[in-house]
Amino acid sequence: MAEKLKSPPPDRNPKTPKLKAPPGATDTHFHLYGPQLRFPFNPNSPLDVEDSTLDDMLHLHNTLGIERGVIVQSVVQGNCYEYMIHALSREPDRLRGIALPPPDITDKELEILTTAGVVGSRFAYRASPEINMDIIHRTHEFGWHPQFWFRGPDEAAAWRDQMLSVPGNFVIDHMGWQPAELGIDSPGFKIVLECLDTGRCWVKLSGPNRFTAEPGLPYSDTLPFAKALIERNPDRLLWGSDWPHPDHFEAMPNDGDLLDLMLDWAPDEALRKKILTDNPAELFGFPAL
């Protein structure tokens, strides 16, 4: 087996952001890793990461003023979701989950995951270029929505028709992950906007470090993408940290600085409350404040 890439750890000393998060602010995209002695990774994963546990995440969120969060299953974990059930069971009011269900998942397992707080299924082009529409229709019956992670114009085009055909709501990760140098008029980003125009699509303002051409903050070439999405439909946007930034080999951003990008992306306080609190409460089913 080829030697695995070792993903750098996150900045373990998050800054207190300048932005004062509104009550109920939600991080809709982060991963949990380990402790590996209890929750081992998929042995076929191409990536090795440091433990970044539930307790680490709670420390981060408490520093940032984030009160709610959505765990997103990583390809590092494969289809094993015991770690997610554990985290959701420890923090049932604070957390929701997005799982990577295997094709042979049973209805009983879906019931268990739904009861624990899983509300969606993730489809990662990197894991498989095929969208399992059977899983989408089965999980739709449990109230789940699909979440799509793709990169670049070719992957966006490959998934366009199926994304538009899914029942109910769906989510696109990382602003659609189109290379910033291609600009907001690129074919891939036009597909993201087309999805957003359905009113059923929610897009995460997350991962600017993923598609920027710049080596570090403030990722100014990603600002036009955030602005274009906000102008298009602010009622369908979410914010996510993407902590602990797996598979990122440039300068590791501090998560306090990442949250502060929202001051540039959405200068209006009421708009930030919509993106940080109101929209995720509607999509993920958090209780009203």
N, C-alpha and C positions, 0 to 999 in steps of 0.2 A: 504494500500500500504506500502511495506517495506520502511524503511528510506533510502534515497539516500546516496551514498558515496559522501563525500565532497572532491573534488580534490584540492590538494594544489595549491596555485598560483605560477606563474613563478617568477624567480628572476627579480624584477622590475628595477634593476640597471645593465644593460648589460655592460660588459667590452668592451673597444675598443680592438679588436683582434690584435694579432701580424701580422696576415696574412693581406696583402693589397689586397682586392678583385679586380679583373679585371673589367674594364668597362662592364656594362651589367650583372654583377653577379646576379644570380637568386636563390631565396629560393623557391624550388618547393614543399614544404610541410609545411604548417602552417594552423592554425585554427583561426577563429574570433568568439568571443562570446560577444553578446550583442551590445549596452546596452539592458539589458533584459526588461527594461520598454518599449522599442520600438520593440525589436526582441526577444520575449519570446522563451524559450526552449520547446522541446517536453516534455509534462508532464509525458510521460511514460519512459523517459530516466532514466537509473539506476545511472546516475552520475550528480552531481551538480558542476558547475565551476564558478569561479569569472569572471566578465566581463573582457574580454581582447579584446579591440575594434580595429577598423581600425586605429585610431589615435595612440593607444599603439603600434601597429605593425609597423606603419610608423616610430615612434621614434626608435624602435628596429633596423629596417633595416637601417635607416640613421646612427645609431651608428656603425653598422657592416660594412657599405659600400656596402650594398645590394641595387641594383637599381630596381630589378624586383621581382615579386612574384606570386605564385600560391596558391590561397585559396582552401583548401580541406574541403569539408563539413564533419562535425562530426556527429556521431550517436546522440549526444546531441540535434542536431537540427532536427532530423528526416528527413522528406522530405520537410521541409519549407525552401525556398531559397530566401525570400525577402531580408534578410540581405546581401546575396551575390550579388544580383542585385544592391543594394545600393552601396556596396563597389566598384564593378566593374564600376559602372557609375561615381563614384567620381574619380577613378584613371584608366581610360580606357587604357592608354598607358603602365602603370606600372604593371597592374595586369591581371591575367587570373583566371579561376575558374574550379573546379572539383565538380560536384553536385551529390547528392543522389536522382535521379529521382524516383518518385513513379510509380508503374506499370501502372497506368491509366493516366499518363501524356499525354497531347494532343500535336499534332504537332505544334499548335500555341504557346504553352508554350515552346517547344523546339526551335522554331524560336526566341522567346523573349530572352531565355537564351543564344543562340548562338550569337545573335546580341550584347548582353551585354558583352560577352567575355568568356562564358563557353565553354570548349574544351574537356571535358571528363566526364564520369560517374564513380562513385565509388561503388565498391562492397565489403562489409565488412562481413566476415564470422561471426563476432560477432553479426551483425544485422540480418543476414539470411544466413544459409549454402547453400541456393539455389541461383545459378547465373541465373538471368533473361536474357536468351539469346535473347528474343524478344526485350528487351530494348537495348541490345548491337547492334543488327542489325538495329533497328530504329535510334539510335543515330549515328551509323556509317554513315548513309545517310546524317547527318548534319556535318560530319567531326570530330566527337568526337572519342575518344579512351576510352576503359575501364581501370580502375585502380583497382588492387586487393590488399586487405588487409587481410592477413591470418596469423596464428601463429602456429608454430610447425609442425612436420612431418606429422601428420594425416590430418591436414587441407590442407597442401600443396598437399598431395596425392589425397585428395578428389576433388581438383579443377584442377589438372594437365591437364587432357584431354580437359576440356572445355577452359582453358586458351590457350592451344596450338591451339584450333580450331577457335578462334575468328578471324574476318577479320581485316586486317590492324595491326596497332601498339597497344600494350598494355603495362601497367606499373605495376610493383610490388613494394609495399611500404616496407620501413625499411629493405632493404637488404634481404627480405624474412622472417624476424623474426623467425629464428631458434635458439633455446637455444645455447648460445656460448659454453657451456660445451660439447655439442654433436660434435663440431668441424666441419671443412669445408668438411669432407667426409661423413657427415650425410645424410640420405636419403632425408630429406626436402631440404637441401641446394643444393643437386644434381639436384633436380627438378628446383630450381631457375636458376642454371647454364644451364640446358637444355633449359629453356625458353629463356635465354639470347642468347644462340647459334642460335636461329631462325633469329636474326637480326631485328626482329620486336618488341622485348621486351626491355623495358627500366627499369632499376632498380635504386631505390633511395638509395643513401648513406645517410641514415637518421636513427634516432632512436636507436643509439648504447646503450643508457641507457635502452632500452626496452628488449633487449635479452642478455645483459651482466650478468655474475654471480657476478660482483663486485658491491660494494655499492655506488661507486662514480667514478668521472673522474680519470684517462683517459680511463677507460673501455678497458684496454689493450687486453682483450680476444676477443674483436671484430675486432681488427686490421687484423688478418688473413682473415676475411670475406671480408673486404674492399679491401685488397690486391688481393685476389683471383678474385674478380669481375673486378678490374682494369686490371689485367693481361689478363683476358678472353676477355673483349671487352670494352675498355675505351670510344668508340664512343656512347655507349648506357647507360651511367651512368649520374645520376643527383644528386644534393645535396639538402637536405632539413633540416630545423631546427627542425621541429615538435613542434615549439612554439605554445601555452604556456605549452606544455608537459602535456596534460590532462591525468588523470588516472595514474600518476606516483607518487608513494608514498615513494620512496627512496629520498636521498639528491637531491634537485633540481639543475640541472646543470646551470651554467651561460652560456648564449648563445654566448658570446665572446669566451669562452673556447671551446665550441662545434665547432664553426667555425674553431678554431685553430687546431682541430684534423685533418683537411685536410692537414696540414703541414706534418703530419706523414703518412697519407693515400696516399697522392699524392705529394711527395717532389718536383717534377718537375713543374716549373711555367707554362709551356705550357700545361701540362696535366691538371693542375687546371683550366686554362682558358677554356679548352675543357669541363670539367665537370660543371663548374660554369656558363659559358656564352654560348658557342657555342651549346652544346647539347640541353639545354632547349630552346634556340631560335629556333632550328629546330623543336622540338616536339610541343612546345606550340604556335608557330606562332608569336613570338615577332618580331618587325621590325628590320632589319639589322642596325647596328650602323654606 
